[in-house]
């Protein structure tokens, strides 16, 4: 009997100890919750500060992918006075695709699930390059009026402020800390500017005084596995992709006979870059570590003079725009492919 009472007492003490431990653990969890919430908020803020497009970058090896055609997206509207020239595009959240229509001086917002137009806004000039910004915004270059137009991408597309730039600014991407990287074709240079328009640094020549660029129409900043980020610039007159560091110093250049007249660039993850070969009629994948360039799509997939390209890793969908000197069918659509 005494032994039984001792056992019961031991069990009771153990239960009290377990309950106390449980209460202590609950208290610790309560104390950790604010810290965990703060950490999550910091991570979300960090992701926003990087670049919205980073959310669409993938880590898969696209060089091993096969692509099948999906229904195209028609983009010409009753408000358009010309055939479309879709110079650039960007993927937004909720299956939305933002397009810069150069010939119709407009930015268009498409729903990629229904292939319907959601919004369209006229610009004070012909747009070319485009990049996403934190806070549901985008920046669009207007090279022939030497301006950068900012737009809101929250709901319908609406115009915001305009910044004047020196030169015909074509390519553009968001850098960090409210900075933009832009490429100008006349004069040919790459410039780091503040989002308000103040020039911080520019480069047009190498250390020997030789011009670095001839016609740099597009560029992109990638920050997947590069610390700090690096910049890739496509030069259509030299058939070259040029890699720069954040100090605008040349790190490397890439060429290949299968790449002619390179235009839009799109980072798709660790050391992989999509490239539009406009005169070679292909979509290529550049391995920036090895320099190897692989063709993903070509004339067999009806790729003719591609202008812009982007990839959605979540849905494994590749979007391509082409412009074939007024070939209406090709000009007025976004071609869509599924990677398998």
N, C-alpha and C positions, 0 to 999 in steps of 0.2 A: 504493500500500500504506500509506504513512504517512497519507495523507488518510483512508483507510478506518479506520485505527486511531484517528485523531482523532474521527471520527464515532462510532465505537463507545464511545470514552471519554466523549463528550458525552452519548450516550444513557444510559450507565451512571450518569453524574453526575445526569442528569435523573431517572432511576429512583430513585436514592437520595434525591434532593430530594423527589420525589413521595411515596415511602414515609415519609420523615421528616414531611412535611406531614400524611400520613394518620395517623401515630401521634400527632401533635400534636392533630389534630382529634378522634381517639378520646379522648385525655386530657381535652380540653375538654368533650366530651360527658359523660364520667364525672363531671367536676367540676360540670357543670350539672344532672345528674340529681337530686342531693339538693335543689338549689334549686327545680327544676321540681316535684318531689314536694311540697316544702314549700308552693309556690305553689298546687298543686292542692288540698292539704289546707286551706289558708286559704280558697280559693274555696268548697270544700264546707262548711266551717264557717260562712262568711258566708251561704250559701244556707240553712243550717239555722237560723241566727239570725234570718233575715228572717221567714219563715212558711212552713210546709209547703204551704199552699194556693197560694202563688205559683207552685209548679211546675205547677199545673193551669190557670193563667191563660193566655189566648191573646192573640195579637196580630192576629188576623184581624178583619175588619169584619163582625160578625154581622148588621148591618142589611141586608146584601145576600144573606143566606142563606135558603134554603128548607128546610123541615123535613118529614121523613117519619116516620110512627109506627113504633116498634119494639115487640116484645113487652114488656108491662109486668112489673114485679117485684112479686110478692105478698109482703106483709110481716107479715100476721097469723099468729100462732102459737097452738099449743094452750095456751101459758102465759098468753095474753092474756085478760083478763076483760071487756074493752070493745072496741068498734070503735077502730081506730087514729086518732090525731091526730098526724101527722108534722110537728112544728112546725119542724124544721130538719134539715139534713143536710150532710155533708162528704165529699169524695172522698179516699180514702187511696191509697197505692201498691198495686200488684198487683191492680188492678180491684176494690177494696173500697169499699163505700159505708156510711158511718156515719150512723145515723138516731136522732133524739130523738123518741120516742113519748110525747107528753104524757099521753094518757088512760090508758095502761098503765104509766106511771111507769118507763120503761125506755129503755135505749140498745141499739140493734140493729146488728149488723154483717152486711152482705149481700155476696155474691159476685156481681158484675154480669155475669160470663161465664156462670154457671150459673143465676143468679137464685135461689140457695139461701141460707137463713139459715146464717151461720157461728157466730154467738155472740149472746147476749142477756143483759143483766144488769139487775136491778131497782135503782131509785134510791130514796133516802129523800124523795122528793117528785116533783112533776110537772115534767119538764124543758121548757125552751123554747129558748133560744139555745144555740149550740154553736160552738166554734172549735178548730182544731188547734194544737198546741204542738210545739216542738222536742222530740226525744227520744221519738217514738212515744207522745204523750199528747194528750189533748183536755180542754177545760174545758166544762162544761155548767151553765147557769144553772137554778136551782130557785127561781123567783120567789116562790111562795107560802109557802115556808119561809125565804126570804131567805138563800140559800146558793149557793155555787158548788161543784159536785162535779167533782173531777179523776178521770179514768179513764186506764188504760193501753190503748193500741190495738195492742200487740204480742202477736200470737196472739189468744187469746180476750179479750174486753173484761173488765177487772177494775177494781174500785173502788179509788181511792187516797184522798188526803186531802180534807177538806171545809173550805171557808173561809166564815165568816159575813160577810154584807154588810148595809149599811144601806139598806133599801128593797127594793122588788120588782124585782130585777135581771132584765131580759129579754134584751136584746141583748148580745153579747159578741164581742170579737175580740182576738187577740194583737197587741201593739204592738211592743215591742222591749225588750231589757235586762230581761226578766222582768216586764214591765208588761202590764196588760190595760186595754182600753177597754170599759166597760159602760154600758148605758142602763137607767135605772130609770123605771118608769111611775108609781110611787107612793112618794115624790114624783117628779115628772117632771124628770129631769136626766141628764146624761152625766158619767161619772166616770172618771178615770185612777187605777187602783189597782195596787199591787204584787201579784205573784202570791200573796203570803202574806196579802193582805187589807188592807194599809195604804193608806188613801186619800191620794193625792198632790195631786189637783186635781179640782175639779168645777165644772160650769157649769149654771145653770138660768135665768138672766135675762140680758138684754142690758144695754147701758150705761145705758139709761133706766129699768131696773128692770122691764121687761116680760118676762113668761115667754117663754122661747125654745121650749119644747116643751109639748105637751099629753099625748100618749101615744106616746113613742118606743119602739116594740117591737123594732126590729131596727137593727143597724148593721154596717158593715164598714170595714176599713182597707185602703186601696189604696196601693201603693208602686211601681207599674210605671214611670210616667213622672213621678211627683211627687217632688220633693226639697225638703224632707222629705215624709214620707207625709201623707196627708189622710184624714179620717174622713167617712163618709157615714151619715146617720141617717134612717130612715123614720119619719114621724109620721103615724099612721093617722087621727087626729082632724082634722088640717089638710090631708090629702092632699098632703103636702110631703116632698121629700127635701132635707135640710139638709147642707151641706158645712162642715166645721170643719177648722182647722189643728191642729197638735200642741199648741198652747197653748189649745185648746178655744175659739177665737174663730171666729165665723161668717164664712165667706168668700162663700158664695152659697147660694141656695135654688132649687129647681126644682118647678114645678107644670105640669100639663097636664090638660085636660078628660078625656082618655082614661085617666088614672090616678086610680083611686078606692080608698081604703083600702090604701095601700102597706104591704107587709109585708117579706118577706125580700129582702135585697140580696146580689148576688154580683158582685164585680169580675171582668171577663173580659179585661183587658188595658189597653192604652193608651186612657185616657179613655172607657172603655165600662163600663156598669154594668147588670146584669140586675136587674129589679124585678118583684116579684109584685104585680099589681093585684087584690086580693082581691074587692072589690065590683065592679070593672070586668071581672072574669073574663078576665084576659089576662096574658101575660108580655111585658114591655116592655124595650126597650133604651134607656138614657139615654146620650146623648153629652154628657159633662160639660163639654166645651169650648164647644159651641154651645147646649146646653140642649135640643136636639131629642130628642123621645121617639118611638120607633118601635115599633109592635106587631109582635112576632114570632109569637106564638100567641094564639088566642082561642077563642071558643065553638065555632067550626067544628072545632077540634082537641080538643074536649071539655075545655077548660080552664074549670073552675068553682071559684071561690073558692080560687085557688092560695095556698099557705102558704109554700113554700120552693122554691128553685131553685138548681141548680149546673150547671156546664158542664165537660166534659172535652175539652180542646183536642186531646189526642193521638188520641182516637177520634172526635172531632166529635160527641159525644153530650150531649144536654141532658136533665137529670133534673128532674122537677117533682112535687111532692106537693100534693094538694088536700084540703080538708075541707068537706063540703057538708051540715053539720048532720045527720050520721048517715046519709048516703047511702053504704051499706056498700061498694058496688063501688068508688066513688071514694076512700073514706077508707083502704082497706086495701091500696093499691097505690102504687108509684112509677111514674109515667108517663115513658116514655123516647122521645126523638126523635133522629133523625140529621140533621145539617145538611149540605146539599149546595149 
